[in-house]
Amino acid sequence: MHTLMIVTGGLVLLAVLVAAGRLAVGWRGAAQAALWFLPLWLIGALANMWVGVSRAGYTVAQEAPIAIVVFLVPALVAVVVRRGIRARF
């Protein structure tokens, strides 16, 4: 359940960034915001992994596959969104 909430949070963050980029600069800003999401989300996914290891008592080996999923699902959506925006505009 926690993993689903974190992934959903990543998707919400992506939506907020893309909407802010669109409002601020237009579609080019939305595409740029999707790109900026990737390093921000990597930091967030690694922070979530750190919490799992340091506070929840999991090992790095246990948390690493979950961290990969937590990062990749929203990251792949961001790449698809960016490509879709760039293809249209």
PDB file of N, CA, C and O in Angstrom:
ATOM      1  N   MET A   1       0.825  -1.193   0.000  1.00  0.00           N
ATOM      2  CA  MET A   1       0.000   0.000   0.000  1.00  0.00           C
ATOM      3  C   MET A   1       0.870   1.258   0.000  1.00  0.00           C
ATOM      4  O   MET A   1       0.570   2.237  -0.684  1.00  0.00           O
ATOM      5  N   HIS A   2       1.955   1.212   0.783  1.00  0.00           N
ATOM      6  CA  HIS A   2       2.849   2.367   0.852  1.00  0.00           C
ATOM      7  C   HIS A   2       3.458   2.653  -0.524  1.00  0.00           C
ATOM      8  O   HIS A   2       3.548   3.807  -0.943  1.00  0.00           O
ATOM      9  N   THR A   3       3.869   1.601  -1.212  1.00  0.00           N
ATOM     10  CA  THR A   3       4.464   1.780  -2.536  1.00  0.00           C
ATOM     11  C   THR A   3       3.467   2.430  -3.495  1.00  0.00           C
ATOM     12  O   THR A   3       3.830   3.324  -4.260  1.00  0.00           O
ATOM     13  N   LEU A   4       2.235   1.990  -3.454  1.00  0.00           N
ATOM     14  CA  LEU A   4       1.201   2.571  -4.309  1.00  0.00           C
ATOM     15  C   LEU A   4       0.986   4.052  -3.996  1.00  0.00           C
ATOM     16  O   LEU A   4       0.798   4.860  -4.906  1.00  0.00           O
ATOM     17  N   MET A   5       1.012   4.404  -2.722  1.00  0.00           N
ATOM     18  CA  MET A   5       0.844   5.815  -2.339  1.00  0.00           C
ATOM     19  C   MET A   5       2.020   6.657  -2.827  1.00  0.00           C
ATOM     20  O   MET A   5       1.823   7.784  -3.282  1.00  0.00           O
ATOM     21  N   ILE A   6       3.234   6.130  -2.739  1.00  0.00           N
ATOM     22  CA  ILE A   6       4.409   6.877  -3.190  1.00  0.00           C
ATOM     23  C   ILE A   6       4.380   7.050  -4.709  1.00  0.00           C
ATOM     24  O   ILE A   6       4.648   8.142  -5.210  1.00  0.00           O
ATOM     25  N   VAL A   7       4.061   5.996  -5.437  1.00  0.00           N
ATOM     26  CA  VAL A   7       3.969   6.091  -6.897  1.00  0.00           C
ATOM     27  C   VAL A   7       2.880   7.090  -7.296  1.00  0.00           C
ATOM     28  O   VAL A   7       3.079   7.895  -8.206  1.00  0.00           O
ATOM     29  N   THR A   8       1.747   7.040  -6.626  1.00  0.00           N
ATOM     30  CA  THR A   8       0.669   8.000  -6.895  1.00  0.00           C
ATOM     31  C   THR A   8       1.137   9.421  -6.611  1.00  0.00           C
ATOM     32  O   THR A   8       0.823  10.342  -7.365  1.00  0.00           O
ATOM     33  N   GLY A   9       1.881   9.600  -5.535  1.00  0.00           N
ATOM     34  CA  GLY A   9       2.448  10.915  -5.231  1.00  0.00           C
ATOM     35  C   GLY A   9       3.369  11.400  -6.336  1.00  0.00           C
ATOM     36  O   GLY A   9       3.373  12.587  -6.664  1.00  0.00           O
ATOM     37  N   GLY A  10       4.144  10.501  -6.909  1.00  0.00           N
ATOM     38  CA  GLY A  10       5.010  10.862  -8.024  1.00  0.00           C
ATOM     39  C   GLY A  10       4.225  11.288  -9.244  1.00  0.00           C
ATOM     40  O   GLY A  10       4.589  12.249  -9.921  1.00  0.00           O
ATOM     41  N   LEU A  11       3.158  10.583  -9.522  1.00  0.00           N
ATOM     42  CA  LEU A  11       2.318  10.948 -10.669  1.00  0.00           C
ATOM     43  C   LEU A  11       1.629  12.291 -10.450  1.00  0.00           C
ATOM     44  O   LEU A  11       1.476  13.079 -11.384  1.00  0.00           O
ATOM     45  N   VAL A  12       1.217  12.545  -9.218  1.00  0.00           N
ATOM     46  CA  VAL A  12       0.614  13.846  -8.896  1.00  0.00           C
ATOM     47  C   VAL A  12       1.653  14.954  -9.051  1.00  0.00           C
ATOM     48  O   VAL A  12       1.355  16.013  -9.603  1.00  0.00           O
ATOM     49  N   LEU A  13       2.871  14.714  -8.565  1.00  0.00           N
ATOM     50  CA  LEU A  13       3.945  15.702  -8.722  1.00  0.00           C
ATOM     51  C   LEU A  13       4.206  15.978 -10.197  1.00  0.00           C
ATOM     52  O   LEU A  13       4.364  17.134 -10.591  1.00  0.00           O
ATOM     53  N   LEU A  14       4.250  14.944 -11.006  1.00  0.00           N
ATOM     54  CA  LEU A  14       4.440  15.121 -12.449  1.00  0.00           C
ATOM     55  C   LEU A  14       3.326  15.978 -13.040  1.00  0.00           C
ATOM     56  O   LEU A  14       3.593  16.895 -13.817  1.00  0.00           O
ATOM     57  N   ALA A  15       2.090  15.687 -12.681  1.00  0.00           N
ATOM     58  CA  ALA A  15       0.956  16.454 -13.204  1.00  0.00           C
ATOM     59  C   ALA A  15       1.038  17.918 -12.795  1.00  0.00           C
ATOM     60  O   ALA A  15       0.762  18.806 -13.601  1.00  0.00           O
ATOM     61  N   VAL A  16       1.415  18.170 -11.552  1.00  0.00           N
ATOM     62  CA  VAL A  16       1.533  19.553 -11.069  1.00  0.00           C
ATOM     63  C   VAL A  16       2.640  20.282 -11.824  1.00  0.00           C
ATOM     64  O   VAL A  16       2.454  21.425 -12.242  1.00  0.00           O
ATOM     65  N   LEU A  17       3.788  19.632 -12.002  1.00  0.00           N
ATOM     66  CA  LEU A  17       4.899  20.274 -12.711  1.00  0.00           C
ATOM     67  C   LEU A  17       4.544  20.553 -14.172  1.00  0.00           C
ATOM     68  O   LEU A  17       4.834  21.633 -14.686  1.00  0.00           O
ATOM     69  N   VAL A  18       3.924  19.592 -14.833  1.00  0.00           N
ATOM     70  CA  VAL A  18       3.554  19.785 -16.241  1.00  0.00           C
ATOM     71  C   VAL A  18       2.515  20.899 -16.368  1.00  0.00           C
ATOM     72  O   VAL A  18       2.601  21.727 -17.276  1.00  0.00           O
ATOM     73  N   ALA A  19       1.545  20.923 -15.474  1.00  0.00           N
ATOM     74  CA  ALA A  19       0.533  21.986 -15.508  1.00  0.00           C
ATOM     75  C   ALA A  19       1.160  23.347 -15.241  1.00  0.00           C
ATOM     76  O   ALA A  19       0.813  24.330 -15.897  1.00  0.00           O
ATOM     77  N   ALA A  20       2.077  23.413 -14.286  1.00  0.00           N
ATOM     78  CA  ALA A  20       2.749  24.683 -13.990  1.00  0.00           C
ATOM     79  C   ALA A  20       3.591  25.135 -15.177  1.00  0.00           C
ATOM     80  O   ALA A  20       3.600  26.319 -15.514  1.00  0.00           O
ATOM     81  N   GLY A  21       4.291  24.213 -15.805  1.00  0.00           N
ATOM     82  CA  GLY A  21       5.078  24.556 -16.989  1.00  0.00           C
ATOM     83  C   GLY A  21       4.206  25.035 -18.126  1.00  0.00           C
ATOM     84  O   GLY A  21       4.560  25.974 -18.840  1.00  0.00           O
ATOM     85  N   ARG A  22       3.069  24.392 -18.296  1.00  0.00           N
ATOM     86  CA  ARG A  22       2.126  24.792 -19.348  1.00  0.00           C
ATOM     87  C   ARG A  22       1.575  26.185 -19.091  1.00  0.00           C
ATOM     88  O   ARG A  22       1.482  26.998 -20.011  1.00  0.00           O
ATOM     89  N   LEU A  23       1.207  26.467 -17.838  1.00  0.00           N
ATOM     90  CA  LEU A  23       0.661  27.784 -17.503  1.00  0.00           C
ATOM     91  C   LEU A  23       1.717  28.879 -17.601  1.00  0.00           C
ATOM     92  O   LEU A  23       1.418  30.001 -18.010  1.00  0.00           O
ATOM     93  N   ALA A  24       2.946  28.555 -17.227  1.00  0.00           N
ATOM     94  CA  ALA A  24       4.002  29.568 -17.195  1.00  0.00           C
ATOM     95  C   ALA A  24       4.547  29.888 -18.582  1.00  0.00           C
ATOM     96  O   ALA A  24       4.754  31.056 -18.911  1.00  0.00           O
ATOM     97  N   VAL A  25       4.780  28.870 -19.392  1.00  0.00           N
ATOM     98  CA  VAL A  25       5.494  29.084 -20.648  1.00  0.00           C
ATOM     99  C   VAL A  25       4.745  28.545 -21.863  1.00  0.00           C
ATOM    100  O   VAL A  25       5.035  28.940 -22.993  1.00  0.00           O
ATOM    101  N   GLY A  26       3.810  27.669 -21.647  1.00  0.00           N
ATOM    102  CA  GLY A  26       3.125  27.027 -22.765  1.00  0.00           C
ATOM    103  C   GLY A  26       3.543  25.568 -22.860  1.00  0.00           C
ATOM    104  O   GLY A  26       4.084  24.997 -21.913  1.00  0.00           O
ATOM    105  N   TRP A  27       3.282  24.975 -24.025  1.00  0.00           N
ATOM    106  CA  TRP A  27       3.561  23.547 -24.172  1.00  0.00           C
ATOM    107  C   TRP A  27       5.044  23.219 -24.091  1.00  0.00           C
ATOM    108  O   TRP A  27       5.415  22.142 -23.623  1.00  0.00           O
ATOM    109  N   ARG A  28       5.897  24.134 -24.542  1.00  0.00           N
ATOM    110  CA  ARG A  28       7.344  23.882 -24.395  1.00  0.00           C
ATOM    111  C   ARG A  28       7.724  23.819 -22.929  1.00  0.00           C
ATOM    112  O   ARG A  28       8.575  23.020 -22.537  1.00  0.00           O
ATOM    113  N   GLY A  29       7.098  24.659 -22.115  1.00  0.00           N
ATOM    114  CA  GLY A  29       7.335  24.626 -20.675  1.00  0.00           C
ATOM    115  C   GLY A  29       6.845  23.338 -20.043  1.00  0.00           C
ATOM    116  O   GLY A  29       7.465  22.820 -19.114  1.00  0.00           O
ATOM    117  N   ALA A  30       5.730  22.818 -20.548  1.00  0.00           N
ATOM    118  CA  ALA A  30       5.210  21.549 -20.040  1.00  0.00           C
ATOM    119  C   ALA A  30       6.174  20.415 -20.359  1.00  0.00           C
ATOM    120  O   ALA A  30       6.424  19.553 -19.516  1.00  0.00           O
ATOM    121  N   ALA A  31       6.716  20.414 -21.573  1.00  0.00           N
ATOM    122  CA  ALA A  31       7.686  19.381 -21.949  1.00  0.00           C
ATOM    123  C   ALA A  31       8.954  19.497 -21.113  1.00  0.00           C
ATOM    124  O   ALA A  31       9.520  18.487 -20.694  1.00  0.00           O
ATOM    125  N   GLN A  32       9.397  20.719 -20.873  1.00  0.00           N
ATOM    126  CA  GLN A  32      10.586  20.936 -20.045  1.00  0.00           C
ATOM    127  C   GLN A  32      10.327  20.504 -18.604  1.00  0.00           C
ATOM    128  O   GLN A  32      11.208  19.933 -17.960  1.00  0.00           O
ATOM    129  N   ALA A  33       9.141  20.769 -18.100  1.00  0.00           N
ATOM    130  CA  ALA A  33       8.794  20.377 -16.729  1.00  0.00           C
ATOM    131  C   ALA A  33       8.809  18.862 -16.573  1.00  0.00           C
ATOM    132  O   ALA A  33       9.229  18.350 -15.535  1.00  0.00           O
ATOM    133  N   ALA A  34       8.353  18.140 -17.596  1.00  0.00           N
ATOM    134  CA  ALA A  34       8.401  16.675 -17.545  1.00  0.00           C
ATOM    135  C   ALA A  34       9.842  16.190 -17.472  1.00  0.00           C
ATOM    136  O   ALA A  34      10.130  15.184 -16.823  1.00  0.00           O
ATOM    137  N   LEU A  35      10.738  16.898 -18.131  1.00  0.00           N
ATOM    138  CA  LEU A  35      12.162  16.551 -18.067  1.00  0.00           C
ATOM    139  C   LEU A  35      12.742  16.856 -16.689  1.00  0.00           C
ATOM    140  O   LEU A  35      13.511  16.061 -16.148  1.00  0.00           O
ATOM    141  N   TRP A  36      12.379  17.994 -16.124  1.00  0.00           N
ATOM    142  CA  TRP A  36      12.866  18.370 -14.789  1.00  0.00           C
ATOM    143  C   TRP A  36      12.324  17.442 -13.703  1.00  0.00           C
ATOM    144  O   TRP A  36      12.932  17.303 -12.641  1.00  0.00           O
ATOM    145  N   PHE A  37      11.204  16.822 -13.965  1.00  0.00           N
ATOM    146  CA  PHE A  37      10.626  15.888 -13.004  1.00  0.00           C
ATOM    147  C   PHE A  37      11.569  14.722 -12.707  1.00  0.00           C
ATOM    148  O   PHE A  37      11.629  14.250 -11.572  1.00  0.00           O
ATOM    149  N   LEU A  38      12.299  14.259 -13.713  1.00  0.00           N
ATOM    150  CA  LEU A  38      13.106  13.047 -13.562  1.00  0.00           C
ATOM    151  C   LEU A  38      14.141  13.132 -12.441  1.00  0.00           C
ATOM    152  O   LEU A  38      14.154  12.246 -11.586  1.00  0.00           O
ATOM    153  N   PRO A  39      15.010  14.146 -12.393  1.00  0.00           N
ATOM    154  CA  PRO A  39      15.953  14.187 -11.268  1.00  0.00           C
ATOM    155  C   PRO A  39      15.273  14.458  -9.930  1.00  0.00           C
ATOM    156  O   PRO A  39      15.711  13.954  -8.896  1.00  0.00           O
ATOM    157  N   LEU A  40      14.204  15.253  -9.947  1.00  0.00           N
ATOM    158  CA  LEU A  40      13.473  15.492  -8.700  1.00  0.00           C
ATOM    159  C   LEU A  40      12.875  14.198  -8.166  1.00  0.00           C
ATOM    160  O   LEU A  40      12.931  13.932  -6.965  1.00  0.00           O
ATOM    161  N   TRP A  41      12.308  13.404  -9.048  1.00  0.00           N
ATOM    162  CA  TRP A  41      11.692  12.157  -8.618  1.00  0.00           C
ATOM    163  C   TRP A  41      12.745  11.128  -8.212  1.00  0.00           C
ATOM    164  O   TRP A  41      12.500  10.319  -7.316  1.00  0.00           O
ATOM    165  N   LEU A  42      13.901  11.147  -8.851  1.00  0.00           N
ATOM    166  CA  LEU A  42      14.984  10.252  -8.428  1.00  0.00           C
ATOM    167  C   LEU A  42      15.377  10.555  -6.992  1.00  0.00           C
ATOM    168  O   LEU A  42      15.566   9.637  -6.194  1.00  0.00           O
ATOM    169  N   ILE A  43      15.501  11.823  -6.658  1.00  0.00           N
ATOM    170  CA  ILE A  43      15.808  12.216  -5.277  1.00  0.00           C
ATOM    171  C   ILE A  43      14.707  11.735  -4.339  1.00  0.00           C
ATOM    172  O   ILE A  43      14.993  11.210  -3.263  1.00  0.00           O
ATOM    173  N   GLY A  44      13.454  11.912  -4.740  1.00  0.00           N
ATOM    174  CA  GLY A  44      12.338  11.459  -3.912  1.00  0.00           C
ATOM    175  C   GLY A  44      12.328   9.952  -3.718  1.00  0.00           C
ATOM    176  O   GLY A  44      12.091   9.473  -2.609  1.00  0.00           O
ATOM    177  N   ALA A  45      12.581   9.199  -4.781  1.00  0.00           N
ATOM    178  CA  ALA A  45      12.591   7.736  -4.683  1.00  0.00           C
ATOM    179  C   ALA A  45      13.738   7.259  -3.802  1.00  0.00           C
ATOM    180  O   ALA A  45      13.575   6.320  -3.022  1.00  0.00           O
ATOM    181  N   LEU A  46      14.898   7.901  -3.922  1.00  0.00           N
ATOM    182  CA  LEU A  46      16.034   7.527  -3.075  1.00  0.00           C
ATOM    183  C   LEU A  46      15.784   7.904  -1.621  1.00  0.00           C
ATOM    184  O   LEU A  46      16.196   7.182  -0.713  1.00  0.00           O
ATOM    185  N   ALA A  47      15.116   9.026  -1.393  1.00  0.00           N
ATOM    186  CA  ALA A  47      14.766   9.410  -0.020  1.00  0.00           C
ATOM    187  C   ALA A  47      13.793   8.402   0.580  1.00  0.00           C
ATOM    188  O   ALA A  47      13.909   8.051   1.754  1.00  0.00           O
ATOM    189  N   ASN A  48      12.844   7.939  -0.212  1.00  0.00           N
ATOM    190  CA  ASN A  48      11.909   6.916   0.256  1.00  0.00           C
ATOM    191  C   ASN A  48      12.656   5.625   0.591  1.00  0.00           C
ATOM    192  O   ASN A  48      12.344   4.965   1.582  1.00  0.00           O
ATOM    193  N   MET A  49      13.630   5.270  -0.225  1.00  0.00           N
ATOM    194  CA  MET A  49      14.432   4.077   0.046  1.00  0.00           C
ATOM    195  C   MET A  49      15.215   4.241   1.338  1.00  0.00           C
ATOM    196  O   MET A  49      15.294   3.314   2.145  1.00  0.00           O
ATOM    197  N   TRP A  50      15.790   5.416   1.533  1.00  0.00           N
ATOM    198  CA  TRP A  50      16.554   5.681   2.749  1.00  0.00           C
ATOM    199  C   TRP A  50      15.672   5.538   3.991  1.00  0.00           C
ATOM    200  O   TRP A  50      16.102   4.972   4.996  1.00  0.00           O
ATOM    201  N   VAL A  51      14.454   6.043   3.923  1.00  0.00           N
ATOM    202  CA  VAL A  51      13.525   5.905   5.050  1.00  0.00           C
ATOM    203  C   VAL A  51      13.232   4.428   5.305  1.00  0.00           C
ATOM    204  O   VAL A  51      13.187   3.994   6.456  1.00  0.00           O
ATOM    205  N   GLY A  52      13.035   3.668   4.256  1.00  0.00           N
ATOM    206  CA  GLY A  52      12.769   2.246   4.418  1.00  0.00           C
ATOM    207  C   GLY A  52      13.921   1.504   5.073  1.00  0.00           C
ATOM    208  O   GLY A  52      13.708   0.586   5.865  1.00  0.00           O
ATOM    209  N   VAL A  53      15.139   1.903   4.740  1.00  0.00           N
ATOM    210  CA  VAL A  53      16.318   1.242   5.309  1.00  0.00           C
ATOM    211  C   VAL A  53      16.596   1.744   6.717  1.00  0.00           C
ATOM    212  O   VAL A  53      16.839   0.947   7.623  1.00  0.00           O
ATOM    213  N   SER A  54      16.562   3.051   6.908  1.00  0.00           N
ATOM    214  CA  SER A  54      16.990   3.608   8.199  1.00  0.00           C
ATOM    215  C   SER A  54      15.913   3.557   9.277  1.00  0.00           C
ATOM    216  O   SER A  54      16.234   3.442  10.460  1.00  0.00           O
ATOM    217  N   ARG A  55      14.652   3.641   8.891  1.00  0.00           N
ATOM    218  CA  ARG A  55      13.592   3.713   9.904  1.00  0.00           C
ATOM    219  C   ARG A  55      12.703   2.477   9.949  1.00  0.00           C
ATOM    220  O   ARG A  55      12.261   2.071  11.024  1.00  0.00           O
ATOM    221  N   ALA A  56      12.441   1.888   8.811  1.00  0.00           N
ATOM    222  CA  ALA A  56      11.525   0.739   8.782  1.00  0.00           C
ATOM    223  C   ALA A  56      12.251  -0.584   9.002  1.00  0.00           C
ATOM    224  O   ALA A  56      11.615  -1.611   9.238  1.00  0.00           O
ATOM    225  N   GLY A  57      13.574  -0.562   8.927  1.00  0.00           N
ATOM    226  CA  GLY A  57      14.347  -1.757   9.231  1.00  0.00           C
ATOM    227  C   GLY A  57      14.589  -2.701   8.069  1.00  0.00           C
ATOM    228  O   GLY A  57      15.049  -3.824   8.276  1.00  0.00           O
ATOM    229  N   TYR A  58      14.293  -2.275   6.860  1.00  0.00           N
ATOM    230  CA  TYR A  58      14.563  -3.121   5.704  1.00  0.00           C
ATOM    231  C   TYR A  58      16.027  -3.008   5.310  1.00  0.00           C
ATOM    232  O   TYR A  58      16.686  -2.020   5.634  1.00  0.00           O
ATOM    233  N   THR A  59      16.537  -4.013   4.615  1.00  0.00           N
ATOM    234  CA  THR A  59      17.901  -3.945   4.104  1.00  0.00           C
ATOM    235  C   THR A  59      17.885  -3.239   2.750  1.00  0.00           C
ATOM    236  O   THR A  59      16.834  -3.079   2.129  1.00  0.00           O
ATOM    237  N   VAL A  60      19.059  -2.823   2.308  1.00  0.00           N
ATOM    238  CA  VAL A  60      19.168  -2.198   0.989  1.00  0.00           C
ATOM    239  C   VAL A  60      18.728  -3.192  -0.088  1.00  0.00           C
ATOM    240  O   VAL A  60      18.070  -2.811  -1.057  1.00  0.00           O
ATOM    241  N   ALA A  61      19.089  -4.456   0.082  1.00  0.00           N
ATOM    242  CA  ALA A  61      18.701  -5.481  -0.892  1.00  0.00           C
ATOM    243  C   ALA A  61      17.180  -5.644  -0.965  1.00  0.00           C
ATOM    244  O   ALA A  61      16.638  -5.931  -2.032  1.00  0.00           O
ATOM    245  N   GLN A  62      16.505  -5.466   0.145  1.00  0.00           N
ATOM    246  CA  GLN A  62      15.044  -5.558   0.142  1.00  0.00           C
ATOM    247  C   GLN A  62      14.398  -4.314  -0.460  1.00  0.00           C
ATOM    248  O   GLN A  62      13.379  -4.409  -1.144  1.00  0.00           O
ATOM    249  N   GLU A  63      14.984  -3.164  -0.209  1.00  0.00           N
ATOM    250  CA  GLU A  63      14.397  -1.898  -0.663  1.00  0.00           C
ATOM    251  C   GLU A  63      14.736  -1.557  -2.108  1.00  0.00           C
ATOM    252  O   GLU A  63      13.968  -0.851  -2.763  1.00  0.00           O
ATOM    253  N   ALA A  64      15.862  -2.039  -2.623  1.00  0.00           N
ATOM    254  CA  ALA A  64      16.305  -1.655  -3.967  1.00  0.00           C
ATOM    255  C   ALA A  64      15.282  -1.987  -5.057  1.00  0.00           C
ATOM    256  O   ALA A  64      14.993  -1.118  -5.880  1.00  0.00           O
ATOM    257  N   PRO A  65      14.721  -3.199  -5.103  1.00  0.00           N
ATOM    258  CA  PRO A  65      13.732  -3.465  -6.163  1.00  0.00           C
ATOM    259  C   PRO A  65      12.490  -2.581  -6.050  1.00  0.00           C
ATOM    260  O   PRO A  65      11.919  -2.172  -7.061  1.00  0.00           O
ATOM    261  N   ILE A  66      12.085  -2.296  -4.842  1.00  0.00           N
ATOM    262  CA  ILE A  66      10.923  -1.430  -4.640  1.00  0.00           C
ATOM    263  C   ILE A  66      11.256  -0.008  -5.080  1.00  0.00           C
ATOM    264  O   ILE A  66      10.430   0.664  -5.698  1.00  0.00           O
ATOM    265  N   ALA A  67      12.463   0.448  -4.762  1.00  0.00           N
ATOM    266  CA  ALA A  67      12.885   1.789  -5.169  1.00  0.00           C
ATOM    267  C   ALA A  67      12.926   1.911  -6.689  1.00  0.00           C
ATOM    268  O   ALA A  67      12.586   2.957  -7.243  1.00  0.00           O
ATOM    269  N   ILE A  68      13.338   0.855  -7.351  1.00  0.00           N
ATOM    270  CA  ILE A  68      13.372   0.877  -8.816  1.00  0.00           C
ATOM    271  C   ILE A  68      11.959   1.037  -9.378  1.00  0.00           C
ATOM    272  O   ILE A  68      11.735   1.832 -10.291  1.00  0.00           O
ATOM    273  N   VAL A  69      11.019   0.286  -8.834  1.00  0.00           N
ATOM    274  CA  VAL A  69       9.622   0.398  -9.286  1.00  0.00           C
ATOM    275  C   VAL A  69       9.068   1.782  -8.973  1.00  0.00           C
ATOM    276  O   VAL A  69       8.414   2.404  -9.810  1.00  0.00           O
ATOM    277  N   VAL A  70       9.339   2.259  -7.753  1.00  0.00           N
ATOM    278  CA  VAL A  70       8.849   3.579  -7.331  1.00  0.00           C
ATOM    279  C   VAL A  70       9.373   4.662  -8.265  1.00  0.00           C
ATOM    280  O   VAL A  70       8.648   5.606  -8.580  1.00  0.00           O
ATOM    281  N   PHE A  71      10.613   4.544  -8.711  1.00  0.00           N
ATOM    282  CA  PHE A  71      11.163   5.542  -9.618  1.00  0.00           C
ATOM    283  C   PHE A  71      10.655   5.342 -11.045  1.00  0.00           C
ATOM    284  O   PHE A  71      10.228   6.296 -11.696  1.00  0.00           O
ATOM    285  N   LEU A  72      10.700   4.109 -11.527  1.00  0.00           N
ATOM    286  CA  LEU A  72      10.454   3.876 -12.947  1.00  0.00           C
ATOM    287  C   LEU A  72       9.022   4.128 -13.402  1.00  0.00           C
ATOM    288  O   LEU A  72       8.816   4.630 -14.508  1.00  0.00           O
ATOM    289  N   VAL A  73       8.046   3.803 -12.600  1.00  0.00           N
ATOM    290  CA  VAL A  73       6.658   3.977 -13.062  1.00  0.00           C
ATOM    291  C   VAL A  73       6.373   5.448 -13.387  1.00  0.00           C
ATOM    292  O   VAL A  73       5.967   5.742 -14.511  1.00  0.00           O
ATOM    293  N   PRO A  74       6.569   6.384 -12.445  1.00  0.00           N
ATOM    294  CA  PRO A  74       6.334   7.789 -12.809  1.00  0.00           C
ATOM    295  C   PRO A  74       7.339   8.318 -13.842  1.00  0.00           C
ATOM    296  O   PRO A  74       6.989   9.174 -14.655  1.00  0.00           O
ATOM    297  N   ALA A  75       8.573   7.824 -13.821  1.00  0.00           N
ATOM    298  CA  ALA A  75       9.571   8.287 -14.784  1.00  0.00           C
ATOM    299  C   ALA A  75       9.183   7.897 -16.206  1.00  0.00           C
ATOM    300  O   ALA A  75       9.325   8.699 -17.130  1.00  0.00           O
ATOM    301  N   LEU A  76       8.698   6.683 -16.385  1.00  0.00           N
ATOM    302  CA  LEU A  76       8.259   6.262 -17.717  1.00  0.00           C
ATOM    303  C   LEU A  76       7.050   7.064 -18.182  1.00  0.00           C
ATOM    304  O   LEU A  76       6.945   7.407 -19.360  1.00  0.00           O
ATOM    305  N   VAL A  77       6.149   7.360 -17.273  1.00  0.00           N
ATOM    306  CA  VAL A  77       5.003   8.212 -17.623  1.00  0.00           C
ATOM    307  C   VAL A  77       5.505   9.596 -18.041  1.00  0.00           C
ATOM    308  O   VAL A  77       4.994  10.174 -19.000  1.00  0.00           O
ATOM    309  N   ALA A  78       6.495  10.125 -17.334  1.00  0.00           N
ATOM    310  CA  ALA A  78       7.054  11.438 -17.674  1.00  0.00           C
ATOM    311  C   ALA A  78       7.676  11.431 -19.066  1.00  0.00           C
ATOM    312  O   ALA A  78       7.507  12.386 -19.824  1.00  0.00           O
ATOM    313  N   VAL A  79       8.388  10.372 -19.403  1.00  0.00           N
ATOM    314  CA  VAL A  79       9.000  10.271 -20.729  1.00  0.00           C
ATOM    315  C   VAL A  79       7.921  10.206 -21.812  1.00  0.00           C
ATOM    316  O   VAL A  79       8.042  10.855 -22.851  1.00  0.00           O
ATOM    317  N   VAL A  80       6.878   9.431 -21.572  1.00  0.00           N
ATOM    318  CA  VAL A  80       5.779   9.328 -22.541  1.00  0.00           C
ATOM    319  C   VAL A  80       5.075  10.675 -22.692  1.00  0.00           C
ATOM    320  O   VAL A  80       4.760  11.088 -23.809  1.00  0.00           O
ATOM    321  N   VAL A  81       4.830  11.356 -21.587  1.00  0.00           N
ATOM    322  CA  VAL A  81       4.186  12.675 -21.633  1.00  0.00           C
ATOM    323  C   VAL A  81       5.057  13.655 -22.408  1.00  0.00           C
ATOM    324  O   VAL A  81       4.556  14.386 -23.262  1.00  0.00           O
ATOM    325  N   ARG A  82       6.339  13.676 -22.122  1.00  0.00           N
ATOM    326  CA  ARG A  82       7.252  14.594 -22.816  1.00  0.00           C
ATOM    327  C   ARG A  82       7.266  14.318 -24.318  1.00  0.00           C
ATOM    328  O   ARG A  82       7.179  15.241 -25.126  1.00  0.00           O
ATOM    329  N   ARG A  83       7.374  13.053 -24.680  1.00  0.00           N
ATOM    330  CA  ARG A  83       7.390  12.707 -26.105  1.00  0.00           C
ATOM    331  C   ARG A  83       6.070  13.065 -26.783  1.00  0.00           C
ATOM    332  O   ARG A  83       6.054  13.528 -27.923  1.00  0.00           O
ATOM    333  N   GLY A  84       4.973  12.849 -26.078  1.00  0.00           N
ATOM    334  CA  GLY A  84       3.669  13.195 -26.634  1.00  0.00           C
ATOM    335  C   GLY A  84       3.522  14.688 -26.857  1.00  0.00           C
ATOM    336  O   GLY A  84       2.986  15.121 -27.877  1.00  0.00           O
ATOM    337  N   ILE A  85       3.996  15.470 -25.907  1.00  0.00           N
ATOM    338  CA  ILE A  85       3.920  16.930 -26.041  1.00  0.00           C
ATOM    339  C   ILE A  85       4.815  17.392 -27.177  1.00  0.00           C
ATOM    340  O   ILE A  85       4.405  18.209 -28.001  1.00  0.00           O
ATOM    341  N   ARG A  86       6.034  16.876 -27.224  1.00  0.00           N
ATOM    342  CA  ARG A  86       6.978  17.313 -28.256  1.00  0.00           C
ATOM    343  C   ARG A  86       6.516  16.898 -29.653  1.00  0.00           C
ATOM    344  O   ARG A  86       6.795  17.592 -30.631  1.00  0.00           O
ATOM    345  N   ALA A  87       5.818  15.779 -29.749  1.00  0.00           N
ATOM    346  CA  ALA A  87       5.330  15.329 -31.059  1.00  0.00           C
ATOM    347  C   ALA A  87       4.201  16.221 -31.574  1.00  0.00           C
ATOM    348  O   ALA A  87       4.027  16.385 -32.781  1.00  0.00           O
ATOM    349  N   ARG A  88       3.445  16.787 -30.651  1.00  0.00           N
ATOM    350  CA  ARG A  88       2.305  17.614 -31.050  1.00  0.00           C
ATOM    351  C   ARG A  88       2.683  19.074 -31.263  1.00  0.00           C
ATOM    352  O   ARG A  88       2.043  19.771 -32.050  1.00  0.00           O
ATOM    353  N   PHE A  89       3.716  19.539 -30.572  1.00  0.00           N
ATOM    354  CA  PHE A  89       4.030  20.967 -30.641  1.00  0.00           C
ATOM    355  C   PHE A  89       5.447  21.182 -31.022  1.00  0.00           C
ATOM    356  O   PHE A  89       5.890  22.325 -31.130  1.00  0.00           O
TER     357      PHE A  89
END
